[in-house]
Amino acid sequence: MGIVEPRTASFGEPLKLACGRDLPSYELVYETYGALDPARSNAVLVCHALSGNHHAAGYHSPDDKKPGWWDECIGPGKPIDTDRFFVVSLNNIGGCHGSTGPTSINPQTGEPWGPDFPSLRVRDWVNSQARLADYLGIECWAAVVGGSLGGMQAMRWSLEYPDRIKHCIVIAGALKLSAQNLAFNEVARQAILSDPAFADGHYLERGTAPTRGLALARMVGHITYLSDHAMASKFGRDLRSGSFEQGDEGNVEFQVQSYLRYQGSQFSGSFDANTYMLMTRALDYFDLAREYDNDPVLAFGHARCSFLVISFSTDWRFSPLRSREIVDALIAADRPVTY
């Protein structure tokens, strides 16, 4: 993709949130790749997952060591082909990479929003994305695509704005979280809450950060992204350092331990704890069929687009079983779907 530049869209009209509060004004940071055709019919929206952001492809400078998080999939000749499509990737409200969120200044107090930022639902992100589409002059998306929490946004698009989406691509998603997934999210949040530096969410004013708690939360998350078989294939019981020779046992470190600590350290240095709390709760609250008598078939009856559902056999948190539930509901609702 080469060098790309983030942009910022500002919205002065209040956004009514599902929690009943209004977000008086807000900004969305986004990137675009490719060119919008004259009919404005080739736009693809990429919705990010829990820890994602607007930087999905390309580099911000020639010195960047890593490209955007989905660079393997977005670009000329790639699965989302920028020779054909105009791709939009944004950082959702509540995020910590430029869009209005807990690290932003609350205009009423002059201090960071912190833990006082309004509670969010997936539908709030979709509504703000619809405003971004209006801002960009896009009446209908050729496709809305996302993985995990992003896939939940894509499905919500198909129900809330059925005339503004032609294809819905759901990767490793779910109709709602299982009790086990709810439990994992709660353990991750408790890791953050138990960090003394969290200061009830007011750590920015104190110049601190709950990096240890956030690192632990990320470690828990990474364990759930890989099945037992996948972890065995990737790490096994390989040692990174030390040996089992007598007297050296205290220096033993397994490869998987090193991997988790590295992931936790990297994440805690770049992500905001209040944003993590906010987004995991939005993940918990998502239930596509809640308003439709808890019937996903009835829910998908309101969709008009075609669906592509993709799952990973190595994903423990959003296993293929969760994707099959989506597919079964779509088939029962007589929606066109490929799995």
C-alpha distance (Angstrom), angle and dihedral (degrees) to the residues before:
residue distance angle dihedral
M1 . . .
G2 3.80 . .
I3 3.81 121.0 .
V4 3.81 116.8 -6.3
E5 3.79 130.6 -177.2
P6 3.82 127.5 -143.7
R7 3.79 117.4 -128.6
T8 3.78 132.3 -160.5
A9 3.80 127.7 -137.0
S10 3.81 116.3 -162.8
F11 3.81 122.8 -154.2
G12 3.80 121.4 -165.6
E13 3.80 97.4 179.9
P14 3.84 112.0 93.9
L15 3.79 116.2 -107.4
K16 3.80 113.9 -137.1
L17 3.80 107.7 -138.1
A18 3.78 128.4 -151.2
C19 3.82 89.7 -115.9
G20 3.82 89.0 65.0
R21 3.81 96.6 -107.2
D22 3.79 127.0 112.0
L23 3.79 124.7 -127.3
P24 3.83 97.5 -143.7
S25 3.80 95.9 -153.7
Y26 3.78 135.2 -15.2
E27 3.78 147.0 177.8
L28 3.78 129.9 -132.9
V29 3.79 121.4 -157.3
Y30 3.79 113.6 -150.4
E31 3.80 144.0 163.4
T32 3.79 130.0 -147.6
Y33 3.80 130.2 -154.7
G34 3.80 126.5 -168.0
A35 3.81 126.7 7.6
L36 3.79 131.6 -65.3
D37 3.80 110.2 -121.7
P38 3.83 120.9 -126.7
A39 3.81 91.4 -101.4
R40 3.83 90.6 50.1
S41 3.80 87.7 -131.9
N42 3.81 102.8 122.4
A43 3.81 101.2 68.8
V44 3.82 120.4 131.1
L45 3.81 122.1 -166.9
V46 3.81 117.2 -149.1
C47 3.83 113.3 -157.6
H48 3.78 115.9 -159.9
A49 3.79 128.4 -134.6
L50 3.80 128.2 -124.4
S51 3.81 98.7 -62.9
G52 3.81 98.5 25.5
N53 3.78 131.3 110.5
H54 3.79 142.7 -173.7
H55 3.82 95.3 -74.6
A56 3.80 99.9 90.4
A57 3.81 100.8 146.1
G58 3.78 144.0 11.4
Y59 3.80 129.2 19.6
H60 3.80 131.4 -71.1
S61 3.81 92.6 -145.8
P62 3.81 139.0 2.3
D63 3.81 87.9 -104.7
D64 3.83 95.1 59.4
K65 3.77 111.9 121.4
K66 3.82 95.3 -160.7
P67 3.81 131.1 36.8
G68 3.80 125.6 -138.2
W69 3.79 117.7 -55.7
W70 3.83 95.0 -100.2
D71 3.78 99.9 34.6
E72 3.82 90.8 127.3
C73 3.80 89.6 64.3
I74 3.83 104.5 34.8
G75 3.79 122.6 65.3
P76 3.81 144.7 60.6
G77 3.80 109.9 -27.6
K78 3.80 92.6 -0.8
P79 3.84 125.4 120.8
I80 3.82 90.5 -86.5
D81 3.78 93.7 42.5
T82 3.80 113.2 -153.7
D83 3.81 89.2 -163.9
R84 3.81 84.7 69.5
F85 3.81 106.3 22.8
F86 3.80 139.1 52.2
V87 3.80 104.2 -137.2
V88 3.80 123.8 -156.7
S89 3.81 120.9 -167.0
L90 3.80 121.8 177.9
N91 3.77 142.5 180.0
N92 3.80 107.0 -120.2
I93 3.79 124.4 -125.4
G94 3.78 107.7 -89.0
G95 3.79 89.1 40.4
C96 3.79 127.5 123.6
H97 3.79 102.2 -137.5
G98 3.77 101.2 83.0
S99 3.79 105.3 -59.2
T100 3.79 118.1 107.2
G101 3.79 109.1 -77.9
P102 3.82 144.6 123.0
T103 3.82 92.4 -49.2
S104 3.83 91.7 53.9
I105 3.78 123.4 94.2
N106 3.79 115.9 -94.3
P107 3.84 103.3 -132.4
Q108 3.81 90.8 -146.7
T109 3.81 95.2 56.8
G110 3.79 106.2 21.8
E111 3.82 87.8 -130.9
P112 3.82 130.1 101.1
W113 3.81 113.3 -76.9
G114 3.81 90.7 -124.9
P115 3.81 112.8 159.1
D116 3.82 90.6 -10.9
F117 3.81 92.7 72.9
P118 3.83 108.4 118.9
S119 3.78 119.9 -94.8
L120 3.81 112.0 -101.3
R121 3.79 137.6 -149.7
V122 3.78 129.4 -162.6
R123 3.81 89.3 -106.3
D124 3.82 89.2 60.8
W125 3.79 89.8 59.0
V126 3.79 90.9 47.6
N127 3.81 91.8 50.3
S128 3.80 91.5 49.9
Q129 3.82 89.8 47.3
A130 3.81 89.5 53.0
R131 3.80 88.2 56.0
L132 3.80 89.3 50.1
A133 3.81 88.4 52.4
D134 3.82 89.1 52.9
Y135 3.80 89.4 48.4
L136 3.82 90.0 53.5
G137 3.81 93.1 44.0
I138 3.80 94.3 -114.1
E139 3.81 113.4 145.2
C140 3.80 97.3 176.2
W141 3.80 132.1 17.9
A142 3.79 117.3 -132.4
A143 3.80 83.7 -146.0
V144 3.78 141.8 -9.9
V145 3.79 111.8 -150.6
G146 3.78 134.5 -179.0
G147 3.77 144.5 148.6
S148 3.82 126.7 -130.2
L149 3.81 105.6 -27.3
G150 3.81 86.8 8.6
G151 3.80 89.7 57.2
M152 3.79 89.2 54.3
Q153 3.80 88.4 55.4
A154 3.80 90.5 50.3
M155 3.81 91.3 52.7
R156 3.80 91.4 47.1
W157 3.82 88.7 52.7
S158 3.82 89.3 56.7
L159 3.81 90.9 57.4
E160 3.81 103.3 34.6
Y161 3.82 97.1 42.5
P162 3.82 105.6 20.2
D163 3.83 92.7 160.8
R164 3.80 93.1 52.4
I165 3.81 100.5 58.2
K166 3.82 129.8 60.8
H167 3.78 100.6 -179.8
C168 3.80 131.3 23.9
I169 3.81 117.6 -159.5
V170 3.81 115.3 -167.2
I171 3.81 117.2 -172.9
A172 3.82 119.6 -170.4
G173 3.80 92.6 -20.5
A174 3.79 137.8 144.7
L175 3.79 139.5 -151.1
K176 3.80 86.9 -124.1
L177 3.78 138.6 -21.9
S178 3.78 120.8 -81.4
A179 3.80 120.3 -125.3
Q180 3.81 88.3 -103.7
N181 3.81 91.5 55.1
L182 3.79 90.5 48.2
A183 3.80 87.5 53.1
F184 3.81 93.5 50.7
N185 3.80 90.7 51.4
E186 3.79 91.3 49.9
V187 3.80 92.0 51.2
A188 3.81 89.3 50.9
R189 3.81 91.9 50.4
Q190 3.79 91.9 47.1
A191 3.80 89.0 53.7
I192 3.81 88.1 58.2
L193 3.80 94.7 42.4
S194 3.81 91.4 51.3
D195 3.80 92.5 56.4
P196 3.85 106.3 100.4
A197 3.81 88.9 -145.2
F198 3.81 90.0 64.3
A199 3.83 89.1 78.8
D200 3.82 93.2 -166.9
G201 3.79 88.3 -57.5
H202 3.82 96.0 -54.9
Y203 3.80 95.9 105.4
L204 3.81 95.0 121.0
E205 3.80 92.1 64.9
R206 3.81 88.7 50.8
G207 3.78 94.4 47.9
T208 3.80 92.6 -120.1
A209 3.80 135.4 113.0
P210 3.83 131.6 -153.7
T211 3.79 92.2 -127.1
R212 3.80 95.1 152.7
G213 3.80 93.3 52.7
L214 3.79 92.4 44.3
A215 3.81 91.2 49.1
L216 3.81 90.7 52.3
A217 3.81 90.2 48.7
R218 3.79 90.0 53.5
M219 3.79 91.7 48.1
V220 3.80 90.4 54.4
G221 3.80 89.4 49.4
H222 3.79 93.9 51.2
I223 3.79 91.7 52.4
T224 3.81 89.3 58.1
Y225 3.81 94.0 49.2
L226 3.80 92.9 64.3
S227 3.80 128.0 54.2
D228 3.79 122.2 -131.9
H229 3.81 88.9 -103.0
A230 3.81 92.7 49.6
M231 3.80 92.2 49.7
A232 3.79 90.4 48.1
S233 3.82 90.4 52.3
K234 3.79 93.8 45.1
F235 3.80 100.3 41.8
G236 3.79 112.3 -0.9
R237 3.80 108.7 175.8
D238 3.79 93.5 -49.0
L239 3.78 115.9 150.9
R240 3.77 123.7 -128.5
S241 3.79 93.6 -169.4
G242 3.80 141.5 -6.0
S243 3.79 128.0 29.4
F244 3.78 140.6 -122.4
E245 3.76 92.1 -108.9
Q246 3.78 112.9 128.7
G247 3.77 110.3 -83.7
D248 3.81 95.4 18.3
E249 3.82 99.1 76.3
G250 3.81 92.9 102.5
N251 3.81 90.3 62.4
V252 3.81 95.9 53.3
E253 3.80 115.1 124.6
F254 3.81 122.3 174.9
Q255 3.80 120.7 -143.3
V256 3.80 90.9 -118.2
Q257 3.81 90.8 56.1
S258 3.78 91.6 52.5
Y259 3.81 91.2 47.0
L260 3.80 93.5 52.2
R261 3.79 93.8 46.7
Y262 3.79 91.0 49.5
Q263 3.80 92.7 49.7
G264 3.80 91.2 47.6
S265 3.80 93.3 48.2
Q266 3.80 94.2 48.2
F267 3.80 92.9 47.6
S268 3.79 96.8 46.0
G269 3.78 90.4 54.1
S270 3.80 94.8 55.1
F271 3.81 107.9 29.7
D272 3.79 133.7 70.8
A273 3.80 119.8 -121.3
N274 3.82 95.5 -144.5
T275 3.80 89.2 51.5
Y276 3.80 89.2 51.7
M277 3.80 91.0 51.7
L278 3.81 91.3 47.0
M279 3.79 96.1 48.8
T280 3.80 97.1 44.0
R281 3.81 88.8 53.1
A282 3.83 90.3 50.5
L283 3.80 86.5 51.8
D284 3.81 90.1 50.5
Y285 3.81 93.5 48.7
F286 3.81 95.7 50.0
D287 3.80 114.0 111.4
L288 3.79 113.4 155.0
A289 3.81 95.2 -160.7
R290 3.81 101.1 40.1
E291 3.81 93.2 105.4
Y292 3.79 92.4 43.0
D293 3.82 99.6 64.8
N294 3.81 87.6 -84.5
D295 3.80 88.1 -70.7
P296 3.83 113.4 131.9
V297 3.80 90.4 -169.4
L298 3.80 89.6 58.7
A299 3.80 89.6 45.7
F300 3.80 95.0 52.1
G301 3.80 89.4 47.4
H302 3.81 85.5 79.1
A303 3.82 93.6 57.4
R304 3.80 121.3 95.9
C305 3.79 102.1 -178.1
S306 3.79 132.7 89.4
F307 3.80 119.1 -103.8
L308 3.79 136.2 -141.1
V309 3.80 114.5 -170.1
I310 3.82 120.7 -169.3
S311 3.80 129.2 -176.8
F312 3.80 137.5 -179.6
S313 3.79 122.2 -131.4
T314 3.82 88.5 -148.9
D315 3.83 94.9 56.0
W316 3.79 112.4 104.3
R317 3.80 98.3 179.5
F318 3.82 97.3 48.1
S319 3.77 101.7 23.8
P320 3.83 124.2 -176.9
L321 3.82 87.5 -97.6
R322 3.82 89.3 68.3
S323 3.82 90.2 51.3
R324 3.79 91.4 48.0
E325 3.80 89.1 56.1
I326 3.81 88.5 56.7
V327 3.80 92.1 46.6
D328 3.81 93.7 47.6
A329 3.80 90.7 51.7
L330 3.81 91.7 48.3
I331 3.81 92.0 50.0
A332 3.80 90.9 48.7
A333 3.81 88.8 49.6
D334 3.82 89.2 51.7
R335 3.80 92.9 -119.1
P336 3.82 119.9 150.9
V337 3.80 106.9 -106.8
T338 3.79 138.4 166.9
Y339 3.82 118.9 -164.0
